[in-house]
Amino acid sequence: MPEIEVSLPDRIDSEIARLVEQGEFLNREQAVEELLSMGVSAYAPAETTDEPDQNLFTQMTEDQKDPAARGDDGDEYTL
């Protein structure tokens, strides 16, 4: 596993120490590894497919409603 050296602000270092003391992580190494992984995954691109959804066109046309086919109850005008 590659090793890196990172300089952290005091408040981040204290927060990591607090999380370890509270038992959120077994040790500082695990805390740093998991927190970095969570941060990196938050910036990972969402998985997408190159193929457009085959139902995209049919779904859009099905969602549209013909105003003439609407069942109005009475002569009231609606906006």
LOVEXKOL-653862 format. One record per residue (C-alpha): x, y, z; residue number from 0; residue in one letter; chain. Coordinates in nm, 3 decimals, decimal comma, padded with zeros to 5 digits. Layout:
xx  yy  zz  seq  type  mol
X  Y  Z  NUM  A  A
...
This chain:
xx  yy  zz  seq  type  mol
00,000  00,000  00,000  0  M  A
00,143  00,342  -00,089  1  P  A
00,230  00,573  00,196  2  E  A
00,184  00,948  00,184  3  I  A
00,249  01,232  00,422  4  E  A
-00,024  01,489  00,475  5  V  A
-00,030  01,810  00,674  6  S  A
-00,366  01,865  00,843  7  L  A
-00,504  02,171  01,018  8  P  A
-00,519  02,133  01,396  9  D  A
-00,899  02,123  01,398  10  R  A
-00,907  01,825  01,156  11  I  A
-00,640  01,642  01,355  12  D  A
-00,838  01,700  01,675  13  S  A
-01,158  01,580  01,511  14  E  A
-00,991  01,257  01,394  15  I  A
-00,849  01,202  01,743  16  A  A
-01,195  01,260  01,894  17  R  A
-01,356  01,006  01,657  18  L  A
-01,095  00,746  01,750  19  V  A
-01,140  00,815  02,123  20  E  A
-01,518  00,779  02,090  21  Q  A
-01,473  00,439  01,930  22  G  A
-01,592  00,534  01,582  23  E  A
-01,267  00,386  01,447  24  F  A
-01,026  00,129  01,586  25  L  A
-00,723  00,352  01,540  26  N  A
-00,599  00,668  01,370  27  R  A
-00,481  00,481  01,058  28  E  A
-00,823  00,326  01,002  29  Q  A
-00,992  00,662  01,061  30  A  A
-00,776  00,843  00,808  31  V  A
-00,815  00,566  00,550  32  E  A
-01,194  00,546  00,580  33  E  A
-01,245  00,923  00,591  34  L  A
-01,028  00,971  00,282  35  L  A
-01,213  00,692  00,101  36  S  A
-01,547  00,853  00,184  37  M  A
-01,424  01,189  00,059  38  G  A
-01,289  01,047  -00,265  39  V  A
-01,607  00,849  -00,332  40  S  A
-01,814  01,165  -00,283  41  A  A
-01,633  01,316  -00,582  42  Y  A
-01,642  01,005  -00,801  43  A  A
-01,849  01,048  -01,117  44  P  A
-02,189  00,885  -01,115  45  A  A
-02,210  00,564  -01,311  46  E  A
-02,371  00,622  -01,647  47  T  A
-02,428  00,412  -01,952  48  T  A
-02,337  00,524  -02,300  49  D  A
-02,668  00,402  -02,435  50  E  A
-02,973  00,625  -02,393  51  P  A
-03,273  00,472  -02,225  52  D  A
-03,471  00,291  -02,492  53  Q  A
-03,798  00,390  -02,329  54  N  A
-03,713  00,760  -02,317  55  L  A
-03,919  00,861  -02,621  56  F  A
-04,216  00,639  -02,548  57  T  A
-04,223  00,745  -02,182  58  Q  A
-04,223  01,113  -02,278  59  M  A
-04,510  01,066  -02,523  60  T  A
-04,706  00,860  -02,272  61  E  A
-04,661  01,130  -02,008  62  D  A
-04,812  01,395  -02,234  63  Q  A
-05,187  01,423  -02,217  64  K  A
-05,414  01,537  -02,495  65  D  A
-05,619  01,834  -02,372  66  P  A
-05,915  01,716  -02,581  67  A  A
-05,913  01,379  -02,406  68  A  A
-05,925  01,537  -02,064  69  R  A
-06,240  01,459  -01,868  70  G  A
-06,357  01,801  -01,742  71  D  A
-06,626  01,798  -01,479  72  D  A
-06,842  02,095  -01,571  73  G  A
-06,799  02,421  -01,754  74  D  A
-06,552  02,581  -01,515  75  E  A
-06,237  02,726  -01,663  76  Y  A
-05,912  02,611  -01,508  77  T  A
-05,561  02,733  -01,557  78  L  A
